[in-house]
Amino acid sequence: MPGDTNDAVRASLHEHMAWWGLRHIESDAAYFAWQREVFTPQELDTLHRSIEAKRAAPHGSAADIAFYDLTARPQSVPALYSQRYEYYLEVGSRIAGRLEGADTILDIGCGIGLLTTFYATHCPGATVVGLDRSPASIALARHRAQDLGLTNVRFDCVDLDRHHPVGRFDVIVATHVLLQAEQDPGLPSSDWQSFARAADAQAQQAFEQRTGVGPRLDRLCGALGSQGRLLVFEKARQLARRIPLQRALAARGLGLLAPPEPIRYRSIEETTEDGPLFVTGCAFPSQVLPWDESPEPDGLPPLRVGQLRSVPVDPDQPLYENHGPSAQQAWLDLPAKQVVNQVTKKEADGRQLHVEWGWAGAFVYLYCANTFDQRQLVVIEPARAALVETYYQEIAGHQPGGGRDVVQ
Ligand SMILES: C[S@@+](CC[C@H](N)C(=O)[O-])C[C@H]1O[C@@H](n2cnc3c(N)ncnc32)[C@H](O)[C@@H]1O
């Protein structure tokens, strides 16, 4: 989308959100003060309990519907949904920019229809359908569409886990709805030194079933026109979730029509890196991009041991620290490495953890890696070697849920 068009879409989305009563709030203090103005302490307590119940419940549960019903009360919407202001802005503007040429658009899991009504306004020539399983959300969406005078949008209460969407669509939008099982860590890598996942049909099937993403995609594919596009934006930034989501899309014949786009936005003061936004469709292999299963570049500086100082500028900081995937290469590149102690163990949840410390020439290092793609390398000066050893003992000795050593 050219810059000017994008600016125009964003400006119109700001206006749309203002119409819904949303405000762009930048501080937690201001946001919580607003909540306290709008809700009684009992109401806030009920909300928090509902959030906890939703988190603890399996993906298809009544607790999830109850939560979204609770948040869809008209008087609650501005003070609750303003938390997602930047999410709507960043995601909604990108999606709107990809609706061109579509005559029929489905927004699955449309919630209260805040973005759906925007898409309908943005594409007046298209017929837009919003589906959600929260009855209160759908009721509010219908009212708001009427208030906006929209005649090209329809909202229906449908649970995608039980029913197929009716109709065929040129574009299906699925944002924060297919892979909402936030606690699900995804698929572990083959071992702690690898980011790769073997093609394990059973593990993939188990992931798709327990998160619900497989059956949901099957139903959506049935509603996608032959030249249709499925736009997917989920909480799948971690490789362990991104890879099985990509494989689930690919297994249904959906190819990548544009480079995936990670999106960064703030929820008041907290920055979230989310997505990526996948633009997919059933196209000839020559028209699609390959699915990439490697970790995103983390942009962290490589380790150059020759350039390390002998004492840190800040005595509380290491000489070098890397918490990204590139820590693995930095660890492999450590010169004259002498391991003093190491352990590789399997934790109760199945993940494999490796931790080691040792010498790299004149420096001391600590390295941790696990099969959920976490990597951490710390390099410090010899004077603090005892500290590294203490950290090592803490991590190596820590056995959550009764982990056991497999290598010593
Ligand atoms: C996090 S909200 C996202 C709303 C909207 N898509 C957005 O991007 O802002 C998730 C929505 O998906 C709906 N949802 C979750 N599972 C669903 C299902 N199986 N069928 C229909 N709606 C579902 C929920 O009721 C909720 O309104």
The ligand as an SDF file (V2000), in Angstrom:
LIG
                    3D

 27 29  0  0  0  0  0  0  0  0999 V2000
   -9.3470  -11.6660   20.5610 C   0  0  0  0  0  0  0  0  0  0  0  0
  -10.9260  -11.4560   19.8750 S   0  0  0  0  0  0  0  0  0  0  0  0
  -10.4850  -10.8510   18.2830 C   0  0  0  0  0  0  0  0  0  0  0  0
  -11.5770  -10.0410   17.6470 C   0  0  0  0  0  0  0  0  0  0  0  0
  -11.2180   -9.4770   16.2690 C   0  0  0  0  0  0  0  0  0  0  0  0
  -11.0060  -10.5170   15.3020 N   0  0  0  0  0  0  0  0  0  0  0  0
  -10.0100   -8.5920   16.3390 C   0  0  0  0  0  0  0  0  0  0  0  0
   -9.0280   -8.8400   15.6320 O   0  0  0  0  0  0  0  0  0  0  0  0
  -10.0450   -7.6280   17.1000 O   0  0  0  0  0  0  0  0  0  0  0  0
  -11.3980  -13.1260   19.5310 C   0  0  0  0  0  0  0  0  0  0  0  0
  -12.8280  -13.2340   19.0210 C   0  0  0  0  0  0  0  0  0  0  0  0
  -12.9900  -14.5030   18.3850 O   0  0  0  0  0  0  0  0  0  0  0  0
  -14.2070  -15.0630   18.7800 C   0  0  0  0  0  0  0  0  0  0  0  0
  -14.0910  -16.5230   18.6210 N   0  0  0  0  0  0  0  0  0  0  0  0
  -13.1970  -17.3320   19.2310 C   0  0  0  0  0  0  0  0  0  0  0  0
  -13.4060  -18.5950   18.8270 N   0  0  0  0  0  0  0  0  0  0  0  0
  -14.4330  -18.5660   17.9550 C   0  0  0  0  0  0  0  0  0  0  0  0
  -15.1210  -19.5730   17.2210 C   0  0  0  0  0  0  0  0  0  0  0  0
  -14.7800  -20.8500   17.3180 N   0  0  0  0  0  0  0  0  0  0  0  0
  -16.1480  -19.2050   16.4310 N   0  0  0  0  0  0  0  0  0  0  0  0
  -16.5040  -17.9130   16.3430 C   0  0  0  0  0  0  0  0  0  0  0  0
  -15.9100  -16.9210   17.0220 N   0  0  0  0  0  0  0  0  0  0  0  0
  -14.8800  -17.2480   17.8170 C   0  0  0  0  0  0  0  0  0  0  0  0
  -14.3690  -14.6130   20.2160 C   0  0  0  0  0  0  0  0  0  0  0  0
  -15.7310  -14.6940   20.6240 O   0  0  0  0  0  0  0  0  0  0  0  0
  -13.8500  -13.1900   20.1470 C   0  0  0  0  0  0  0  0  0  0  0  0
  -14.8580  -12.2790   19.8410 O   0  0  0  0  0  0  0  0  0  0  0  0
  1  2  1  0
  2  3  1  0
  2 10  1  0
  3  4  1  0
  4  5  1  0
  5  6  1  0
  5  7  1  0
  7  8  2  0
  7  9  1  0
 10 11  1  0
 11 12  1  0
 11 26  1  0
 12 13  1  0
 13 14  1  0
 13 24  1  0
 14 15  1  0
 14 23  1  0
 15 16  2  0
 16 17  1  0
 17 18  1  0
 17 23  2  0
 18 19  1  0
 18 20  2  0
 20 21  1  0
 21 22  2  0
 22 23  1  0
 24 25  1  0
 24 26  1  0
 26 27  1  0
M  CHG  2   2   1   9  -1
M  END
$$$$
